[in-house]
Amino acid sequence: MKAYKDMTKEELCAEKEALLKRFEDYKAMGLKLDMSRGKPSKEQLDISMKLLDYTDYIEDGIDLRNYGILDGIPSCKKLFADLLGVEPKNILMGPNASLSLMFDYIAQCYSHGVLGCTPWSKLPEVKFLCPVPGYDRHFTILEYFNIKMINVDMKDDGPDMDAIEELVKDESVKGMFCVPKYSNPQGITFSDEVVKRIAALKPAAEDFRVIWDNAYIIHEIYDEGDELLNIFDVLPEYGNEDMVIEVCSTSKMTFPGAGISALAASEANIADILKRLNAQTISYDKMNQHRHAEFFGDLEGMKAHMKKHAALMKPKFEMVLNHLQNELGGKGVASWIEPRGGYFISLDVMPGCAKRVGELCKEAGVTLTSVGATYPYGKDPKDSNIRIAPSLPPVNELDIASQILCVSVKLACLEKLI
Amino acid sequence: MKAYKDMTKEELCAEKEALLKRFEDYKAMGLKLDMSRGKPSKEQLDISMKLLDYTDYIEDGIDLRNYGILDGIPSCKKLFADLLGVEPKNILMGPNASLSLMFDYIAQCYSHGVLGCTPWSKLPEVKFLCPVPGYDRHFTILEYFNIKMINVDMKDDGPDMDAIEELVKDESVKGMFCVPKYSNPQGITFSDEVVKRIAALKPAAEDFRVIWDNAYIIHEIYDEGDELLNIFDVLPEYGNEDMVIEVCSTSKMTFPGAGISALAASEANIADILKRLNAQTISYDKMNQHRHAEFFGDLEGMKAHMKKHAALMKPKFEMVLNHLQNELGGKGVASWIEPRGGYFISLDVMPGCAKRVGELCKEAGVTLTSVGATYPYGKDPKDSNIRIAPSLPPVNELDIASQILCVSVKLACLEKLI
């Protein structure tokens, strides 16, 4: 395995020649493969179908088919309190996706402000910190509300805390989005030290809020998953109980778009959110909440269910990672992290090559997540990051798609090098 | 039957004496009856349980259990297009309640403005017209966004259009909430003339919006229901296609809080809403959409289902109306309308007596909708209107509750008269 930088021009040209031949062969196959979004596979959806079998919708004598119970049914609040390591009084059950919980919370900060502070819409400028690469839909929310996004680099154990501690001295910096476990797209779990430093932040803005999007909270791939420190256990030490809004959902446990979501926050924040919610709805879908509570039973049941997902996900992650290792290892043109959970593999290619990789893949029939999407405003300043979503395609398709990706990476780099 | 105004003081005192005796008898029964909210009864919920039987979630080859389809599944868009008399391209499927559709739309006007107009949050004052009595949750939305509410009286055939045509000359008047069929709480269906005059409005504000909350669109009680002119058929005559946002839901067809909702609007408005929706969610619950489409089949199926509701509602409405007629008819202390559908009976008692009626009912164990709730800011200027919600209690309870209500009305009026 020789790194490209150590090759002569002739060697590089020969390599390119050979790769072009492979590339043409793939193209000739007329494939249509999709590695673009973190969608569960059909098999993953099938394992939750028992969820639909429940027909008794009475809980504690209350008919859950009727109006009422704004904050969620007790059994669900208990389940998610256990999952998130908080008390039920700190839980609000949400709609069919945590994305809406996040959007609505930012909308609330924008129109009404945080706990009596000036609404963000009334301020000349509002900024948010965005660990990058990150989740495009976080960025979409911020862009919708015209909140200026500031990139903060991700390190091996979470976002660059030195940078963050400096940036929060600016009072117009009002918050930060995080995916603290199996981050999207890198699969990085924040270290205890990073979680503690976040919990200990002393932002200039009183209404600074960390949106703790724990989307992959128990989405392990291996028996031994990463451990994330519970930030709500640490916040009180620094008097920062109100600083974090945590969300999660069953989108990738049961059904995407037909699951349930939950929000965890201090009692003050919950009360603040309920003021809005009281105008926005009478309740979210309690029948779906009940189905989920019955289906999982308890946290152990939820974890047991997630092992079934892990069994389906593991061969797919390994398929992609093996190809990356075999084809790109030692070439010095790309780097990646081997995640132990979550939904993505993040691939960093030679700067200035990512867009070209996307084009080549497309030409050969493989759709990747829009290159650049993992950065605010869709602009990867280094044009380097590619998000791979291995969950949806069958393993045999993933086999080909990964090869095409690897060949495209090498071709794009060679085009640059030669 | 002698009107109170024609009675001598002695006759009034004797009447009061007799009523107080009845009142004490009711109190001694220690009842706990609820006529406060428009909740369907258990029997009404039971008739939709087949909705939960569907297990096949593939539609047009697409797995509805997975992510995607922001605007709603085609079968549901078709069904609601037929119901609302528009094209599927004018339909957006919503979340579990149309209340959220309305809240989110107002929120969007507030933060981002209507079709390029100045966001309402940036204006010194925004006003909305509120036909009164009306639906308290409309008022709650407006109050949340600090939109000033202006009362417009309801007449027999809809809101006072002379007043509205005058009020919309004020550019700060940005919209109006309407329940055009079987209005909440009066059960009035807007006449063709009223619908046409609304469609023909020439508001000073370019971004004036009528929120057409068609909550009881096919919620008839009798075989012959009221006919509401389809406002979308009339709007083009006046070039006002963009002025109306219509919503409806299955909350009172299948399950409150676990149904589906729909919004109908011009293509320009739909596109404007989708811009927000694209940041707010990936899709609403398509599995629930599919269940509903399968359960109803088509508009005829939906109407057939609603006849089952009517059969359960009719005896309850008649029970209340009979008591009102027998006990209050000819007394000159109260008036009411006999609705042909919807969820409520609106009772207007002698001015200055409604709150007292609420107190007396409570004392005797009957909970009414908070008196005043049918007016903005909870303030009925005449203290006259009482909303009766007959759907939830069993007929035998409704029998007693109606008697208690009638006795309380008469007592409250006698207290005033003597």
Contacts between the chains, C-beta under 8 A, distances in Angstrom:
chain1	res1	chain2	res2	distance
A	37	B	67	6.6
A	39	B	66	5.4
A	39	B	67	5.3
A	40	B	66	6.7
A	42	B	63	6.4
A	45	B	63	6.7
A	45	B	65	4.5
A	45	B	66	6.5
A	49	B	55	6.9
A	52	B	52	7.1
A	52	B	54	8.0
A	52	B	55	6.3
A	55	B	49	6.9
A	55	B	52	6.3
A	63	B	42	6.4
A	63	B	45	6.7
A	65	B	45	4.5
A	65	B	255	4.8
A	65	B	256	7.4
A	65	B	257	8.0
A	65	B	258	6.5
A	66	B	39	5.4
A	66	B	40	6.7
A	66	B	45	6.4
A	66	B	255	7.7
A	66	B	256	5.5
A	66	B	257	7.3
A	67	B	37	6.6
A	67	B	39	5.3
A	67	B	251	7.9
A	67	B	256	4.4
A	67	B	257	5.7
A	68	B	257	7.6
A	95	B	95	6.1
A	95	B	96	7.4
A	95	B	281	8.0
A	96	B	95	7.4
A	96	B	281	7.7
A	96	B	284	6.4
A	96	B	285	4.6
A	97	B	281	5.7
A	97	B	282	6.2
A	99	B	280	7.2
A	99	B	281	5.7
A	99	B	282	6.3
A	100	B	280	5.6
A	100	B	281	5.0
A	103	B	279	6.0
A	103	B	280	4.3
A	103	B	281	7.3
A	104	B	280	7.5
A	107	B	107	6.0
A	107	B	111	6.7
A	110	B	111	5.9
A	111	B	107	6.7
A	111	B	110	5.9
A	111	B	111	5.8
A	111	B	121	6.4
A	111	B	145	7.1
A	112	B	144	8.0
A	119	B	121	7.8
A	121	B	111	6.4
A	121	B	119	7.8
A	121	B	121	5.1
A	137	B	279	7.8
A	137	B	282	7.8
A	140	B	278	7.2
A	140	B	279	4.8
A	141	B	279	5.3
A	141	B	280	8.0
A	143	B	279	7.6
A	144	B	112	8.0
A	144	B	275	7.9
A	144	B	276	6.9
A	144	B	279	4.0
A	145	B	111	7.1
A	251	B	67	7.9
A	255	B	65	4.8
A	255	B	66	7.8
A	255	B	287	6.2
A	256	B	65	7.4
A	256	B	66	5.4
A	256	B	67	4.4
A	256	B	282	7.3
A	257	B	65	8.0
A	257	B	66	7.3
A	257	B	67	5.7
A	257	B	68	7.6
A	257	B	282	6.1
A	257	B	283	4.7
A	257	B	284	7.3
A	257	B	285	6.3
A	257	B	286	5.8
A	257	B	287	7.7
A	258	B	65	6.5
A	258	B	285	4.8
A	258	B	286	6.5
A	258	B	287	4.0
A	258	B	288	6.8
A	275	B	144	7.9
A	276	B	144	6.9
A	278	B	140	7.1
A	279	B	103	6.0
A	279	B	137	7.8
A	279	B	140	4.8
A	279	B	141	5.3
A	279	B	143	7.6
A	279	B	144	4.0
A	280	B	99	7.2
A	280	B	100	5.6
A	280	B	103	4.3
A	280	B	104	7.5
A	280	B	141	7.9
A	281	B	95	8.0
A	281	B	96	7.7
A	281	B	97	5.7
A	281	B	99	5.8
A	281	B	100	5.0
A	281	B	103	7.3
A	282	B	97	6.2
A	282	B	99	6.3
A	282	B	137	7.8
A	282	B	256	7.3
A	282	B	257	6.0
A	283	B	257	4.6
A	284	B	96	6.4
A	284	B	257	7.3
A	285	B	96	4.6
A	285	B	257	6.3
A	285	B	258	4.8
A	285	B	285	6.9
A	285	B	288	7.3
A	286	B	257	5.8
A	286	B	258	6.6
A	287	B	255	6.2
A	287	B	257	7.7
A	287	B	258	4.0
A	288	B	258	6.8
A	288	B	285	7.3
A	288	B	288	7.6
